[in-house]
Amino acid sequence: MNILSRIRFSFILCAAAIAPLFASTSDDNTAYCQDSAASKLSSSLRRWLPRHNDRAASAPQNDLRTCAFIEKTDGADSVLLHNDCTILADFGDIVIADVPLSRVGNIASDSRIKRIEAEQGNVLTLDSMALHTDAVPIYEGTGLPQAYTGKDVVVGLMDVGFDTSHPTFYDSDMNPRVKRMWDQIGSTGGGNERYVGAEYTEEDFWLYGRSSYDSSEQYHGTHTLGIAAGNGGGTKFRGMAPESDICLVSNAVTSDEMYIEDKNLYKYTHATDALGFKYIFDYADSVGKPCVISFSEGSRQTLHDDDRLYYRVLDHLTGPGRIIVVSAGNEGFRNNYVGKPAARASAGTFMKIWGQQVAFSVTGEKGFALRTILYNVGNDAKASEGVDIADGKAMKVLSAEDVASCKDAMRRDTITVGENTYIQTSYAYRSAFHEDQWAMDVTIDGTGHVGYDYPLSVELTGEGSAAEMFLMNGTMCEDDANPYIADADITHGILSPGSAPAVICVGGTACRPIFTNADGERIEQSWGVNGERGNYSSVGPTFDGRTKPDVMAPGANVVSLMNHDFTDNTDNPNAKSLKSYTVYKEDIDNIHYEWTALGGTSMSTPAVAGIIALWLQANPHLTPQDVLGVMERTSRSCGDYGEKTPWYCGYGMIDAYSGLLDVLGMTNIEGLSREQSNRWDVRVTPERHLIIYDRTQEGGKANVKVFDTTGRLCRTMTFATVISPDGTYADISLADMPKDVYAIQIDSEKQPGSALIRL
C-alpha cells in the first residue's frame, strides 16, 4: 500500500498513533491546538498535524501545505490571511484554501472557524455499450432530431492517464475537441501554471503534445473518455456523445505517488478534486454551454463523515445544466457489512488478509460491544491484560464506552502465539451520523498473514442493542472454526463521492460475457449476463442510510481506446497483462493504437455521462433532480432483489432513447411507442423526405402516424417498401409540413416502434 492509499486509511490505521494529538495553543506556529479544536478537523488532518509540527519545529523550511475545505463564519477571512492561507475558491460559508500544515492548529482554535477537511486516497474504479443502453439510434442520428450527439454540450472528465492524440477526439475537420485540460500532476512542457500542475488550451495541444503527465503508466482516462465522448475516428468504437466538446482534469490517485514531489504530497486532497470539478464547470460557463462531468474514482466512506464539506461544495457546484456523474465502485464482489438487529445476541464474520492488517469500523446503540476471537492458539500463548485464553481460543470483549474512557480514547490489546504477534488497536469517538451513538475504528495487525495461520472472528454483541460493522481493509468471510459466525453481506459498499446527495451515482451491469480479441481468441470473463447487475457493482445504501446507486449501465467487457503511451511501454507489466484483452489495433501516423475490453463501474459511469450529454442537448437546463426524475420514469429493470432492489440497481438500467423522449415531453402521446424499432431505420433528407429503411430486408407494408410535440395526430399513411441495390426502403414526402420536431410511429407486423425527426 503506497503513501496516498495509507493516507486515506489514516482514520483507521493510525488512529492510535496520534496521541497526544493536541497540546495547548500558543502564538508559536508549530504549537498544537487545544482538544476543543481537534473535533473541527477531519481524520487525516488530525493525524498529519503532530507529525508535521514535530518536523517543522526542527526545520521550518520543511513546512508543508495542504489543500483544504474550510467552513467559516463572518470575519474568518482575516484569520486565514493572518495564517498565510491562500483562498482558491469561495462558496460563501465554505472556501477551498491552500493552508500551511503548521498553522492548522492555530486556525482551528479560532471560534470563527467551524471545520477543516483534507482527505486523500481515490482509487480507480463500446462497441456494444450504445446498443445495450438503447443509444445506437441516438449517436447514429437515426430518427432523432438534430442527430443527438452531444453537440453544444461540454463533456468533462476527471481521471488519470489521458492520451487525446487519436482522431476519435477530433472533429471531422481534425480540429481538437479537447478544449482545455488541467494536468494537476505536472507539466509536459508549456501550458499555464496553476495551483498544482499546468493548464493546456486547445492551441497548446498542437504545440506541447496531447497526453497527461502520467500517460506512460496510466491508461484509465483514455478508456473512459472514449466511452463518454469518442467519435470512433473512423472505427466502429463510438462513444455516447461523439460531437460534444471536451474538458479534462488529470488528478491524483493512489497509483500516481511516483509523480508527486514530497513537498506537494498533501496538496492532493478531495478539495483539489473539487477545484477540478469547478475548473470544468467554469470553462463550460465561459462558452455558454451545459456540462456533464464523469468521475470514475472514489474512496471508502467513513463513520467520521470526513467528506461533509466536500459534499456541500458539490451541492454548490451542481445545478441547472451542471451535472456530476460518479461511479458506485467495484465492491460488490466481496462482503462489506455486518448488521446486528437489537433482537439478536450477536452477529459477526471472520476476517483475513494476505497481508498484515485488517481494519473495520463499528457503531451501535448503547450496550453493544465487540468480541474478537483468535482460534487454534495454544495455552502457552501470551496476551495483554483483559484477553482471555482458554480451549485454544484467545478472546477479547470490548465496548466503545470502555475505549472512550482510556487515555486519548485509544486502547491496544496484544497476543503472542509462537513467533506471531497480533495487536488490536481500538479508537473510540462519537458517530457523525448518530450523535447519541459511540463508534470505534479497529485495526488488527499481525506479523504473519492475518486470519490465515490463526482464524480470526469479530462479532457485534449486546442483546437489545442494534449495531453495525463496516469493512475498511481485508476480507469478511466464513471459516470452519465456527460456521455459525457468517453474517457479512455485500451491502454498504458505495464509494465516496458516489455517496454524495448531489451526484448521479452509477452501478454496472453485465451484457457481454465473451468477446474475441485481436488475435482471434475467445476470451470469457463473465460478471453476469442478460443486462442484469454485474456481480462487481457496489451495493448501497450509504453509511447514513440513503439509497445509492441511482442508475445502472453496462460495465463488463466494454471496448474503448487505450493510451498509446501506456500500451507502448514495454517495461510496464500492467501493459503486458492487458494484451490478451486487446480487441482491435491500428497504426496512424506511425503511432500504434489499441482498443481494449475492460470492466467495472469506471466504464459504466462515462456511458451515463455521455447519455446525459444527449439529454442536455435537448434541454440545456436540466438539474440533477431533473435527471434523476427522467431515470426514475424511463430506466429498465436489471435485477430483482426484493425490497432491497434500489440498493442494488437504483432506478435500473438507463434507457437513452426513452429518456430523450421524456426530456422532450413526448412520452404521453397516445399510440406512440417509447421504444425504437430494431427493424425500421428512419432518416430525413435535405429535401424533407422521410426515408424508412427495413434492416431485415424482408420488405412489406406498414402504417405510419406523424404526431407533433403536443400529441396532435398530423398525418396517417401506409407505405410499401421497395427493394433496390441501396436497400429495402420507403420514400415519403413531408415537404408540405411545417418545420418542427415530430414523432413517427411505425406499426408493422414485426417489430413496431417510434422515432423522432426534425423537419
C-alpha positions in Angstrom: 0.0 0.0 0.0 1.6 3.3 -1.1 1.6 6.7 0.6 -1.7 8.1 -0.8 -3.7 4.9 0.0 -2.2 4.9 3.5 -3.4 8.4 3.9 -7.0 7.6 3.0 -7.0 4.8 5.6 -5.5 7.1 8.2 -8.7 7.4 10.1 -8.5 3.7 10.9 -4.9 2.6 10.5 -3.2 5.3 12.5 -5.8 6.4 15.0 -3.8 5.0 17.9 -0.6 6.5 16.7 -1.7 10.1 17.0 -1.8 10.5 20.8 -1.4 13.1 22.1 -2.9 14.9 19.1 -3.1 18.4 20.5 -1.4 20.4 23.2 -2.2 23.9 24.4 -2.4 26.8 22.0 0.2 29.5 21.8 1.3 32.1 19.2 4.0 29.7 18.1 3.2 28.5 14.6 4.3 25.0 15.5 2.1 24.7 18.5 -0.7 22.2 18.6 -4.3 23.3 19.1 -6.5 22.5 22.0 -8.7 19.4 22.3 -11.7 21.6 21.6 -10.3 22.4 18.2 -9.4 18.8 17.4 -13.1 18.0 16.7 -13.1 20.6 13.9 -10.5 18.6 11.9 -11.1 15.7 9.5 -9.3 12.5 10.4 -6.3 12.9 8.1 -5.6 16.4 9.4 -5.7 15.1 13.0 -3.1 12.5 12.0 -0.9 14.8 9.9 -0.7 17.6 12.3 1.6 16.3 15.1 3.9 14.5 12.7 4.3 17.7 10.6 4.7 20.1 13.6 7.5 18.0 15.0 9.2 18.1 11.7 8.7 21.8 11.1 9.8 22.7 14.6 13.3 21.4 13.9 13.3 22.6 10.3 10.9 25.4 9.5 11.9 25.3 5.8 10.2 21.9 5.6 6.8 23.4 6.3 4.3 21.7 4.0 1.0 22.9 2.7 -2.4 21.2 2.1 -5.5 21.9 0.1 -8.4 22.0 2.5 -12.1 22.8 2.7 -12.7 25.3 5.5 -16.2 26.1 6.9 -16.2 29.6 8.4 -18.4 32.4 9.8 -18.2 36.1 9.2 -14.8 37.7 9.8 -12.9 34.4 9.3 -11.1 35.6 6.1 -8.7 37.6 8.3 -7.9 34.5 10.3 -6.9 32.7 7.1 -4.8 35.6 5.7 -3.1 36.1 9.1 -2.1 32.4 9.0 -0.6 32.6 5.4 -3.5 30.8 3.7 -4.5 31.4 0.1 -8.2 31.1 -0.8 -8.5 29.2 -4.1 -12.3 29.0 -4.3 -15.1 30.7 -2.4 -18.6 29.1 -1.8 -19.8 31.5 0.8 -19.5 29.9 4.2 -17.1 27.3 2.7 -13.8 28.1 1.0 -11.1 25.9 -0.5 -7.7 27.2 0.6 -4.0 26.4 0.5 -3.1 26.1 4.1 0.3 25.6 5.9 0.1 22.5 8.0 1.9 24.2 10.8 -0.9 26.8 11.1 -3.8 24.3 11.1 -3.8 24.2 14.9 -4.0 28.0 15.2 -6.7 28.3 12.6 -8.9 25.6 14.1 -8.6 27.2 17.6 -10.3 30.4 16.3 -14.1 30.4 17.1 -14.8 31.8 13.6 -13.6 28.5 12.0 -16.2 25.7 12.2 -14.5 22.9 10.4 -11.4 22.0 8.3 -11.2 18.9 6.0 -8.4 17.5 3.9 -8.7 13.8 2.9 -7.0 11.8 0.2 -7.0 8.4 -1.4 -9.0 8.0 -4.6 -8.7 4.6 -6.4 -9.8 3.8 -10.0 -13.0 2.1 -10.1 -18.1 0.4 -26.6 -18.9 -1.2 -29.5 -21.8 -2.8 -27.7 -22.2 -0.1 -25.0 -24.6 2.0 -27.0 -26.6 -1.0 -28.1 -27.3 -2.1 -24.6 -28.3 1.4 -23.4 -30.5 1.9 -26.5 -28.2 4.7 -27.6 -27.1 3.4 -31.1 -30.0 5.2 -32.8 -29.1 8.4 -31.0 -25.5 8.7 -31.9 -26.0 7.4 -35.4 -28.6 10.1 -35.8 -31.3 7.6 -37.0 -34.7 9.0 -36.5 -33.7 11.7 -34.0 -34.0 15.5 -34.2 -30.7 17.2 -34.8 -28.9 13.8 -34.6 -28.5 14.0 -30.9 -24.7 13.5 -30.4 -23.9 15.9 -27.6 -23.3 18.9 -29.9 -23.1 22.2 -28.0 -22.6 20.3 -24.7 -19.3 20.1 -22.7 -18.4 16.6 -21.5 -15.9 16.8 -18.7 -13.8 14.0 -17.2 -11.6 14.0 -14.2 -9.4 10.9 -14.4 -5.8 9.8 -15.0 -3.8 8.6 -18.0 -5.1 10.8 -20.8 -4.0 10.4 -24.4 -6.0 12.6 -26.7 -3.9 12.2 -29.9 -6.3 9.8 -31.7 -8.7 11.1 -34.3 -11.6 9.9 -32.1 -11.1 13.1 -30.1 -11.1 15.4 -33.1 -13.9 16.7 -35.3 -14.4 15.8 -39.0 -12.0 18.7 -39.9 -9.4 17.4 -37.5 -9.8 20.2 -35.0 -9.3 19.2 -31.4 -12.5 18.6 -29.5 -10.5 18.8 -26.2 -10.7 22.5 -25.4 -9.0 22.6 -22.0 -7.0 20.2 -19.8 -5.7 20.9 -16.3 -2.9 18.4 -15.6 -2.7 18.5 -11.9 0.3 16.1 -11.7 2.8 18.0 -13.7 3.8 19.8 -16.9 4.8 18.1 -20.2 6.0 21.4 -21.4 4.4 24.8 -21.9 0.9 25.4 -20.6 -0.2 27.8 -17.9 0.9 27.2 -14.3 -1.9 26.6 -11.8 -2.1 25.7 -8.1 -0.7 22.3 -8.9 0.4 21.2 -12.4 -0.4 23.2 -15.5 -3.3 24.1 -17.8 -3.4 23.4 -21.6 -5.7 25.2 -24.0 -6.8 24.0 -27.5 -3.8 25.7 -29.0 -1.3 24.2 -26.5 -2.4 20.7 -27.7 -0.7 21.4 -31.0 2.4 22.8 -29.5 3.2 20.6 -26.5 1.6 17.3 -27.1 -1.7 15.8 -26.1 -1.1 13.4 -23.2 -1.2 13.8 -19.5 2.0 13.7 -17.4 1.3 10.2 -16.1 0.4 8.7 -19.5 3.2 6.2 -19.7 1.9 4.5 -16.5 -1.8 5.2 -16.6 -4.5 4.5 -19.2 -7.8 4.8 -17.3 -8.7 8.3 -18.5 -8.3 7.5 -22.2 -10.6 4.5 -21.9 -13.3 6.3 -20.0 -13.1 9.4 -22.3 -13.6 7.1 -25.4 -16.7 5.7 -23.8 -18.2 9.1 -22.9 -17.2 11.2 -26.0 -15.1 9.3 -28.6 -16.4 9.6 -32.2 -14.7 6.5 -33.3 -12.1 8.2 -35.6 -13.1 6.0 -38.5 -13.6 2.9 -36.4 -16.9 1.4 -35.1 -16.0 2.2 -31.5 -18.0 5.3 -30.9 -18.9 6.8 -27.5 -22.1 8.2 -26.2 -21.6 11.9 -27.1 -19.4 11.9 -30.2 -19.9 15.6 -31.1 -19.5 17.1 -27.7 -16.8 19.5 -26.6 -14.3 18.0 -24.1 -12.7 19.5 -21.0 -10.3 17.3 -18.9 -8.7 17.3 -15.5 -5.9 14.8 -14.8 -6.0 14.4 -11.0 -4.1 12.3 -8.5 -5.0 8.7 -7.4 -3.1 6.3 -5.1 -1.0 5.0 -8.0 0.2 8.5 -9.0 2.5 8.8 -6.0 5.6 8.3 -8.1 4.9 11.6 -9.9 4.4 13.8 -6.8 7.2 15.6 -5.0 7.2 15.0 -1.3 6.7 18.7 -0.6 3.5 18.7 -2.6 2.0 15.4 -1.4 -0.5 17.0 1.0 -1.8 19.3 -1.7 -3.6 16.5 -3.5 -6.9 16.1 -1.5 -10.6 15.9 -2.2 -10.5 19.7 -2.1 -8.2 19.6 -5.1 -10.7 17.3 -6.8 -13.4 19.9 -6.1 -11.2 22.5 -7.7 -11.1 20.2 -10.7 -14.9 20.0 -11.0 -15.1 23.7 -10.7 -12.5 24.2 -13.4 -14.6 22.1 -15.9 -17.8 23.9 -15.0 -16.1 27.3 -15.2 -14.9 26.5 -18.8 -18.5 25.4 -19.8 -19.9 28.7 -18.3 -17.3 30.7 -20.2 -18.6 29.3 -23.6 -22.2 29.3 -22.5 -22.8 25.6 -22.8 -24.3 23.0 -20.4 -21.9 20.5 -18.9 -21.8 16.9 -17.5 -18.8 15.6 -15.7 -17.8 11.9 -15.4 -15.7 10.8 -12.4 -14.7 7.1 -12.2 -12.8 7.3 -8.9 -13.6 7.0 -5.2 -12.7 6.0 -1.7 -14.4 4.3 1.2 -17.0 6.2 3.3 -16.3 6.6 7.0 -18.2 7.0 10.2 -16.3 10.2 10.8 -18.2 11.9 7.9 -14.9 13.2 6.7 -16.4 14.4 3.4 -19.3 16.5 4.8 -17.8 19.8 3.4 -16.8 18.1 0.2 -20.5 17.1 -0.3 -21.7 20.6 0.5 -19.3 22.0 -2.2 -20.7 19.5 -4.7 -24.1 20.9 -3.8 -22.8 24.4 -4.7 -21.2 23.2 -7.9 -24.2 21.4 -9.4 -27.4 22.8 -10.7 -29.2 23.6 -14.0 -27.0 22.4 -16.8 -24.3 21.3 -14.4 -24.4 17.5 -13.6 -21.7 15.3 -12.0 -21.8 11.6 -12.6 -19.7 9.3 -10.2 -19.0 5.6 -10.1 -20.5 3.5 -7.3 -17.4 1.3 -7.0 -16.5 -2.3 -7.6 -17.0 -3.6 -4.0 -19.9 -5.9 -5.0 -17.7 -9.0 -5.2 -17.0 -9.0 -1.5 -18.7 -8.7 1.8 -18.6 -5.2 3.3 -21.0 -5.1 6.2 -22.4 -6.9 9.2 -25.7 -5.7 10.8 -26.9 -6.9 14.2 -30.6 -6.3 14.9 -31.4 -5.4 18.5 -33.2 -8.8 19.0 -30.1 -10.8 18.2 -27.5 -11.6 20.8 -24.6 -11.4 18.3 -23.7 -11.1 14.6 -20.3 -11.4 13.1 -17.8 -12.5 10.5 -14.4 -14.0 10.1 -11.7 -11.7 8.7 -8.4 -12.3 6.8 -6.0 -10.7 4.5 -2.9 -11.9 2.6 -1.0 -9.2 4.4 -0.6 -7.8 7.9 -3.6 -5.7 8.7 -7.4 -5.9 8.7 -9.4 -2.9 9.5 -13.1 -2.1 10.2 -15.4 0.4 11.9 -18.2 -0.4 14.3 -21.1 1.6 15.8 -24.3 0.9 17.6 -26.8 1.7 20.3 -25.8 1.9 24.0 -24.8 -1.6 25.3 -23.2 -3.0 22.2 -19.7 -4.5 22.4 -17.1 -6.0 20.1 -15.9 -9.6 20.6 -12.7 -10.7 18.9 -11.6 -14.3 18.9 -8.3 -15.8 17.6 -8.6 -19.6 17.1 -6.1 -22.5 17.3 -3.9 -20.8 19.8 -2.0 -22.9 22.4 -2.2 -22.5 26.2 1.3 -21.1 26.1 0.1 -18.0 24.2 0.8 -14.7 25.9 -1.7 -11.9 26.0 -2.2 -8.4 27.5 -4.5 -7.9 30.4 -8.1 -8.5 29.6 -7.5 -11.0 26.9 -8.9 -14.5 27.9 -7.1 -17.6 26.7 -9.0 -20.9 27.0 -9.8 -24.0 24.9 -7.5 -23.0 22.1 -9.0 -19.5 21.8 -7.9 -16.0 22.7 -10.9 -13.8 23.3 -11.4 -10.1 24.0 -14.7 -8.3 24.6 -14.6 -4.5 24.4 -17.2 -1.8 24.4 -16.8 1.7 22.8 -17.5 3.3 26.2 -14.6 1.3 27.7 -12.3 2.6 25.0 -13.6 6.1 25.2 -12.6 6.2 28.9 -9.0 5.3 28.0 -6.3 8.0 27.5 -6.8 9.6 24.1 -9.9 7.3 23.6 -7.5 4.6 22.4 -6.7 1.1 23.6 -4.2 -1.6 22.4 -4.6 -5.3 23.2 -1.8 -7.8 22.3 -1.5 -11.6 22.0 1.7 -13.5 21.0 1.4 -17.0 19.6 4.8 -18.6 18.9 6.6 -16.1 16.6 3.4 -14.3 15.6 2.2 -11.2 17.5 -1.2 -9.7 17.0 -2.1 -6.2 18.0 -5.7 -4.9 18.2 -5.9 -1.1 18.2 -9.3 0.4 19.0 -10.1 4.1 18.8 -13.5 5.5 20.1 -15.4 8.5 19.0 -19.0 9.8 18.6 -20.6 8.6 15.3 -21.0 11.5 12.9 -24.4 10.2 11.8 -25.8 9.4 15.2 -24.5 11.7 17.9 -26.0 9.5 20.7 -24.0 6.5 19.5 -20.4 5.6 20.0 -18.2 4.3 17.2 -14.9 2.6 17.0 -12.2 2.2 14.4 -10.4 -1.1 14.9 -7.2 -2.4 13.3 -5.7 -5.9 13.9 -2.1 -6.2 12.9 -0.1 -9.4 12.7 3.4 -10.4 11.9 2.0 -13.1 9.6 -0.9 -13.2 7.2 -3.8 -12.1 9.4 -6.6 -14.7 9.6 -4.8 -17.4 7.7 -2.5 -19.1 10.2 -4.9 -18.5 13.0 -8.6 -17.9 12.1 -9.9 -14.6 13.3 -13.6 -13.7 14.1 -15.1 -10.4 15.1 -18.6 -10.1 16.4 -21.1 -7.4 17.5 -22.7 -8.4 20.8 -25.3 -7.0 23.2 -28.8 -8.2 23.2 -31.2 -5.3 22.9 -28.7 -3.1 21.1 -28.6 -2.8 17.3 -25.1 -2.4 15.9 -23.2 -2.3 12.6 -19.8 -3.2 11.3 -18.2 -1.7 8.1 -15.2 -3.1 6.3 -12.2 -0.9 5.7 -9.4 -3.3 4.8 -9.2 -7.1 4.4 -11.9 -9.7 3.6 -15.0 -10.6 5.5 -15.5 -14.4 5.2 -16.7 -17.6 6.7 -14.5 -20.3 8.4 -14.9 -23.8 9.6 -13.6 -22.7 13.0 -17.2 -21.6 13.7 -19.6 -21.9 10.8 -22.3 -20.0 12.7 -20.4 -16.7 12.5 -21.4 -15.9 9.0 -23.4 -12.7 8.9 -21.5 -10.5 6.5 -23.1 -9.3 3.2 -22.2 -7.2 0.2 -24.3 -4.1 1.1 -22.9 -0.7 2.2 -20.1 -0.7 -0.4 -20.8 2.6 -2.2 -17.6 4.7 -2.6 -17.4 8.4 -1.9 -18.1 10.8 -3.6 -20.6 8.5 -5.3 -22.4 8.5 -2.0 -22.9 12.3 -2.2 -26.5 13.5 -2.5 -25.7 16.0 -5.3 -24.2 13.5 -7.8 -25.6 10.8 -10.1 -24.2 7.5 -8.7 -23.7 4.7 -11.3 -23.6 1.0 -10.9 -22.7 -1.6 -13.5 -24.5 -4.3 -15.4 -23.1 -7.2 -17.4 -24.2 -7.8 -21.0 -21.2 -9.5 -22.7 -19.6 -12.5 -21.0 -17.4 -13.4 -24.0 -15.5 -11.4 -26.6 -13.0 -12.2 -29.4 -9.6 -10.4 -29.1 -7.5 -9.1 -31.8 -5.6 -12.4 -32.1 -8.9 -14.3 -32.8 -9.0 -15.8 -29.3 -12.3 -16.1 -27.5 -12.0 -14.6 -24.1 -14.6 -15.5 -21.4 -14.9 -13.1 -18.5 -18.3 -13.4 -17.1 -19.5 -10.9 -14.4 -23.1 -11.6 -15.2 -25.4 -12.0 -18.2 -28.5 -10.6 -19.9 -28.1 -7.0 -18.8 -28.5 -7.7 -15.1 -26.5 -6.2 -12.4 -22.9 -7.2 -12.6 -21.5 -9.1 -9.6 -18.7 -6.5 -9.2 -21.0 -3.5 -8.8 -21.1 -1.9 -5.4 -24.4 -2.1 -3.4 -25.9 0.5 -1.2 -27.2 2.1 0.9 -24.8 4.8 2.1 -23.4 4.7 5.7 -26.2 7.1 6.7 -28.9 5.1 5.0 -29.6 6.9 1.8 -30.3 4.9 -1.4 -27.5 4.6 -3.9 -26.7 3.8 -6.7 -29.1 5.9 -8.7 -28.9 4.1 -12.1 -27.0 1.3 -13.9 -25.2 1.0 -17.3 -23.1 -1.7 -18.9 -19.7 -2.1 -17.3 -18.4 -5.5 -18.2 -16.0 -6.1 -21.1 -16.6 -2.6 -22.5 -14.3 -1.8 -25.5 -12.7 1.6 -25.8 -9.4 3.3 -26.8 -6.2 2.8 -24.7 -3.5 5.2 -24.1 -0.8 4.6 -26.7 2.0 5.8 -24.3 0.9 3.1 -21.9 0.5 0.2 -24.4 3.9 1.1 -25.9 5.6 1.0 -22.6 7.2 -2.5 -22.7 8.7 -2.0 -19.2 5.2 -1.8 -17.7 4.0 -5.2 -16.5 0.4 -3.9 -16.4 0.5 -3.0 -20.1 1.7 -6.6 -20.9 -1.0 -8.1 -18.7 -3.8 -6.4 -20.7 -2.6 -7.5 -24.2 -5.0 -10.5 -24.3 -7.9 -8.1 -23.8 -7.0 -6.1 -26.9 -9.9 -6.2 -29.4 -8.7 -4.0 -32.2 -5.4 -2.4 -33.4 -4.4 0.2 -35.9 -1.5 2.5 -36.8 -2.0 6.2 -37.6 1.0 8.4 -38.5 3.4 5.8 -37.1 1.5 5.7 -33.7 0.1 2.3 -32.6 -3.3 2.4 -31.1 -5.2 -0.4 -29.3 -8.8 -0.9 -28.2 -9.2 -3.0 -25.1 -12.1 -4.6 -23.3 -12.2 -3.6 -19.6 -14.8 -3.8 -16.9 -16.1 -2.0 -13.8 -18.2 0.9 -12.8 -15.4 3.0 -14.2 -16.8 2.0 -17.6 -20.5 2.4 -16.8 -20.1 5.9 -15.4 -18.8 7.7 -18.6 -21.6 5.9 -20.5 -24.2 7.5 -18.3 -22.4 10.9 -18.5 -22.5 10.7 -22.3 -26.2 9.9 -22.4 -26.9 12.8 -20.1 -25.0 15.0 -22.6 -27.6 13.9 -25.2 -30.4 14.9 -22.8 -28.7 18.2 -22.1 -28.5 18.9 -25.8 -32.3 18.5 -25.9 -32.7 20.6 -22.7 -29.6 22.5 -21.5 -31.3 23.5 -18.2 -31.7 20.0 -16.7 -30.8 19.9 -13.0 -29.5 16.8 -11.2 -33.0 16.3 -9.8 -34.5 16.6 -13.3 -32.1 13.9 -14.5 -33.0 11.6 -11.6 -36.6 12.1 -12.4 -36.0 11.1 -16.1 -34.2 8.0 -14.9 -36.9 7.0 -12.4 -39.5 7.2 -15.2 -37.6 5.6 -18.0 -35.0 3.1 -16.7 -35.4 -0.6 -17.3 -35.2 -3.4 -14.7 -31.8 -5.1 -14.3 -32.5 -7.5 -11.4 -34.9 -8.3 -8.7 -33.6 -8.2 -5.1 -37.0 -7.7 -3.4 -37.4 -4.7 -1.2 -33.6 -4.1 -1.4 -33.6 -3.8 -5.2 -32.9 0.0 -5.1 -29.7 -0.7 -3.1 -28.5 -3.0 -5.8 -29.9 -1.3 -9.0 -31.1 2.2 -8.2 -33.8 3.0 -10.8 -32.5 0.3 -13.1 -30.7 0.2 -16.5 -30.5 3.7 -18.1 -32.5 3.9 -21.4 -31.1 6.7 -23.6 -33.9 6.9 -26.1 -36.8 6.6 -23.7 -35.1 9.2 -21.6 -34.8 11.5 -24.5 -38.5 11.2 -25.3 -39.1 12.1 -21.6 -36.9 15.1 -21.8 -38.6 16.3 -24.9 -42.0 15.9 -23.2 -43.2 13.3 -25.7 -43.9 10.3 -23.5 -47.6 10.9 -23.1 -48.6 10.8 -26.7 -51.2 8.0 -27.0 -50.2 5.4 -29.6 -46.5 6.4 -29.6 -44.1 3.6 -28.5 -41.4 4.5 -26.1 -39.0 2.2 -27.9 -37.4 2.4 -31.3 -37.9 -0.5 -33.7 -34.9 -2.7 -34.3 -36.3 -3.2 -37.8 -37.0 0.3 -39.1 -34.3 2.9 -39.6 -35.8 6.4 -40.1 -33.9 9.3 -41.7 -34.8 12.7 -43.2 -33.2 14.0 -46.4 -32.4 17.7 -47.0 -35.5 17.8 -49.3 -37.6 16.8 -46.3 -38.3 13.3 -47.5 -38.8 10.6 -44.9 -36.7 7.5 -45.8 -37.6 4.4 -43.9 -35.1 1.5 -44.3 -36.0 -2.1 -43.5 -33.0 -3.6 -41.7 -34.4 -7.1 -42.2 -34.6 -6.7 -46.0 -37.9 -8.6 -45.9 -40.0 -5.8 -47.4 -43.7 -5.4 -46.9 -46.3 -2.8 -45.7 -46.6 -0.7 -42.6 -48.7 2.1 -41.2 -47.2 5.4 -40.2 -48.5 8.1 -37.9 -47.0 11.5 -37.5 -47.5 13.4 -34.3 -46.4 16.9 -33.3 -44.9 17.6 -29.9 -48.3 18.5 -28.4 -49.6 15.0 -29.3 -51.8 16.0 -32.2 -52.0 13.4 -35.0 -50.9 15.3 -38.1 -50.8 12.6 -40.7 -51.6 8.9 -41.2 -50.4 6.9 -44.1 -49.5 3.4 -45.3 -46.3 2.6 -47.2 -44.9 -0.4 -49.0 -41.1 -0.8 -49.2 -39.2 -1.2 -52.4 -36.1 -3.3 -52.9 -33.2 -1.8 -54.6 -29.4 -2.0 -54.6 -29.4 0.7 -52.0 -31.5 -1.4 -49.6 -35.2 -2.1 -48.8 -36.9 1.2 -48.1 -39.9 3.5 -48.4 -39.7 7.2 -49.5 -42.4 9.5 -48.1 -42.5 13.2 -48.8 -43.2 15.5 -45.9 -42.2 18.7 -47.7 -45.6 20.3 -47.1 -45.4 20.0 -43.3 -44.2 22.9 -41.2 -40.6 22.8 -39.9 -40.7 21.3 -36.4 -40.0 18.2 -34.3 -42.3 15.3 -34.9 -42.7 11.8 -33.6 -43.1 9.0 -36.1 -44.9 5.8 -35.1 -44.4 2.8 -37.4 -46.8 -0.1 -36.9 -45.9 -3.3 -38.7 -46.5 -7.0 -38.1 -42.9 -7.4 -36.9 -41.0 -5.0 -34.6 -43.1 -1.8 -34.4 -41.6 1.3 -32.8 -41.2 5.0 -32.9 -38.6 7.6 -34.0 -38.1 11.4 -33.7 -37.4 13.6 -36.7 -36.8 17.3 -37.3 -38.0 18.8 -40.5 
